[in-house]
Amino acid sequence: MREKLGDDVPVYADVWVDDEGRAVQARLSYFGGMKAMTTMTLSDFGTPVKAEAPSAGQVVPVTAGEDVLLA
């Protein structure tokens, strides 16, 4: 993003923290020329997770300037 927009990128972040100091929600906001907001909620701390990488046919590369905040 910095290559496309320069050093002054208007992106803001808010993070909600629980009583144990864990981030439970994060929000990224972009307000430059267009507006975009992404919110992520985190829960079930300590729960084991099994994750597998998707096959190559399910992966779509994202290039600079096409990320979620600029799409």
N, C-alpha and C positions, 0 to 999 in steps of 0.2 A: 504494500500500500504506500509505503513511504516513497518508493521510486516513482509512483504515479502521481501522488498528491503532495509530495514534499515533506518537510520535517514537522509542519504544524497540522497534524491529522486530528480532526475534531471527533475523537472517539472517547466516550466516557464509560466508566465501569462502576457498578454498585455491587457490593457483596454483603449478603446477610449472614451473620454468624450466630450459632446457637450458644447456649450457656456453657458448653464444653469447648468453645473456641473453634468449632468446625464450620467451614463454609457450607451453608445449606441452600443458598440460592445465589446466582450471579446473573447480572444483566449488563450487556454491552449495548451501547447506543451510539449511532453514527448520525450526525446532522449536518453533513456538508454537501450541498447541492441536492441531495435526496435524503430521505429519512429511513433508517432501519433500526430495529431493536431485536435483540436475541436474548431470551431468558432461559436459564438452565436451573433446574431444581435437583438437588442431591439428597438422597435418603438411603435407608437401609445400610447404614455404616457397619462395617465388620462382616457383612454377608458375603460369603464366597461367591465368585462369579467366574463362569467358564466362558471365555470369549474366543472365537475363531476368526481368523482373517477371511474376508470374502474372496471368492475366486476372482481371477483377473478380469473376467467378463462382467463382473458386478462393480468394478472400480471405475470411477470417472475422475480424471485428473482435474484439479482446479488450479488455474494459473493466476498470477498477480492481477488484481483488479476484478476477479470473478468470485472472490470469496463471499461468504454469507452476508457480510456487512455492506457489500457493494452490489450484490445481485439485484 
